[in-house]
Amino acid sequence: MKNFGKIFIYENLKEIVNPEHTALVIWDVQNALVGSVFNKEDFTKKIKILVDRAKHKDIPVVYTKITPLPKEYESSWRLYTSMRRYNIDDPEKLPQFMKPGSPEAGILESIKPDSSDIVINKHTASIFIGTHFEYMMRNKGITTLLFTGIATEFGIDSSARDAANRGFYPIVVEDCVSSSDKEMHEAALKSMKRVTIVSNSFEILKTWE
């Protein structure tokens, strides 16, 4: 680690993912999305291993859940994109997506949060918008954020870039993120390599041994 005035600059992955200042983000690993990813078996296996190891190392684990606003409080843009997705011309006909308390909105059973974890209900593709996430991480002394979950080209991409812009060290765990679209998943990872750190779970776990 290098000192630049009062700034500490990490020099390698081991320093960056030190459990003392690292948090693990589990982005939208909800039942409705898990079933559609292109590599479900490998994805769920590896993310469970990473979550279990992080908890063993006392690394804070933060889960996010898609929690839509009531339709009348959604933005015009959100309604527009939802109508396109469902090929519907009337917002009143839009189905209720991720209804709180429904099975589809639940987090995957094998990695579900326990009482020591944080669960954030959010309404956008960035973990920082409309939540207290950044405030909480600053208070906890967190400087590194490990991003895992669904979908790589949406919330993972948006949140990791947002983290970098706010001065955190963003790590995208490439074998613990996924999507229903393999091509877009791979394109997003390639793009994020230019603005974040893209690593795999094996490399991260090795530093925690």
N, C-alpha and C positions, 0 to 999 in steps of 0.2 A: 504494500500500500504506500502511496506517495502522499506527501503533504504539500499543498499549495496554499500558503497562508493558513487560514483556518479551515480549508477544504480538504477532506480526505478523498483520495481517488483510488478506487480498487484497481488491481492489476491483473487479476486472473479470476477464473470461474469460482474457485474455492472461496476467495475473499468475497466475491459478489453474492454468492448464495449462502453465506454464513448464517446459520439458524438464528443468531442473535439479532439480526436486522432484516430477516426475510419473512414474507407472508405468502401463502399459497391461495390463489383465487380459483375457485371451481365455478366456471361460468356456465350457467343455464344447463346443467346436466339433468334435465327434467325428462320424465318418461315419454312425453310426446315427441321429444327430439331425439332421444337416444335410439329409438327404433328405426330412425331413418338414416343414420350415418352409414357411410360406405364400408367402414371397418369396425363394426360394433364389437365383435369379440375381442380383438386386439386392443381397441381403445378402452373398453371397460376394464380389461385385465390390468393394463398398465397404469391407468389413472387410480385404480384402487391401491396398487402397490405404492404409488407416490403419496397418496393421501395417508395411508397407514404409516409410512415412514416419516412423513412430516409431523404427524401427531406424536409419534414416538420421540421426535426431536424437539417437541414443544414449540413447533412453528405454528403461528396462528393460521387457521384455515377459514377462509371467507367464501361462503356460497352465495351465488346470486340466483334470483328467480324472476323470470318474466312475469310481470304483474301489470296487465294493461289498465289504463285509466278508463273510467266510464266513457262511452262513445261521445257524449256531448262535451267532454272535456279534452278529447283528443285533438291533435292539430290537424289542419286540412291535409297536410302532407302525409301524415300517418294514415288517415282515412283513405286518401287517394291510393297509396301503395297497397293497403289491405284490399281495397276493391279490385285492384289489378290482380293481386295474388289469387283471389277467389273468383275472378271473372264475374263480378257482381256490379250492377250499375246503381244500386241503391244502398247507402250506408246502413239503413235500417235492417237490411237483410244479412249483414255481416254476422257470421257465427261468433259466439263468445269464445275467444282463444285463451287458453291457460286460466280457466276459471279458478280462483283461489279455493283450495280445499278439494279440488277434483283430482282423480288419479293421474290425469295427464300432466297436471302442474306439479306433481310430487317429484322430489329428487330421487334419483336412482337408489334403490334400496341398499345396494352393496357399499355405497359411499355416503349414505345419508348422514347429516350433521348430528352431533351430540350436544349436550348442554354447554360445552366449552367453546363451541364454534359460533361464528357470526353468520346470520342469514340476512341478506339484503334484498328487499323487494325493490325492483327498479323498472323504469318505464322506457328507457332508451338503450341504445347500443353502446353506451359508455358507462362504466361503473362510477364515474366521477360526477355525472350529471343528475341532479335531483336527489343525491344521497349525501350521507355524512362520511363516506368512505375515506376521502383524503384526510379529513380532520382526524378520524380515528387512527389512520396509519401514522400520521405525524405524531400524534400523542403517544403512540406505542413505540416510536423510534424506528419505524420501518423505512428502509431505503431501497429494498429490492422486492419486486413483485413477480411471482411466478404465475403465468397465465396458462390455464388449462380449460378445456370444455368445448362447447358447441355454440356458434359455428365459427370456424377459423376466419372466414372472409367477412364476417359481420362483427359481432361483439368482441371477439378476440382481437381482431385487427384494430377496431376503433379504440378499445380500452388500452391496448399496449402502446399505441401511438400517443394517446392522451397521457399515459403515464410518463412517457419519455418527455413530452412537452412540459410536464410539471416537475421534472427533475428526478424522478425515480429511475432506478435501473430496471427496465422491463425485460423479462425473460419469457419467451414463448416456448413452451415445452412441446416440441413438434410431434412427438408420438402420443401426447396426451391432449391434443386438440383434434377436432374432426368436423365433418360437414356431411350433408347429404350429397354434395357435389364434389367428387374427388378432384376434378380439374381446377375448380375454383379454390379448393383447399390448398393445392400445391402452388397455385399462382400467388395466393395470399402469403404463404410461407416465403416464397422467393422474394416477394416485395418487402416483407417485414425484415428480412435479413439486412436490408440497407439502413433501417432506422431503429431496430431493436436487436437484442441478442436472441438468436434461435438456437436452442440446444435440445438434447434429448434426455429422457428421464434417467437412462443409464449413467450418463456423464454427471448429472446432478446427484444421483444417489451415491455415486462413487466418492464425491467430495464430502458426503455426510457420514462416511464409514468411520 
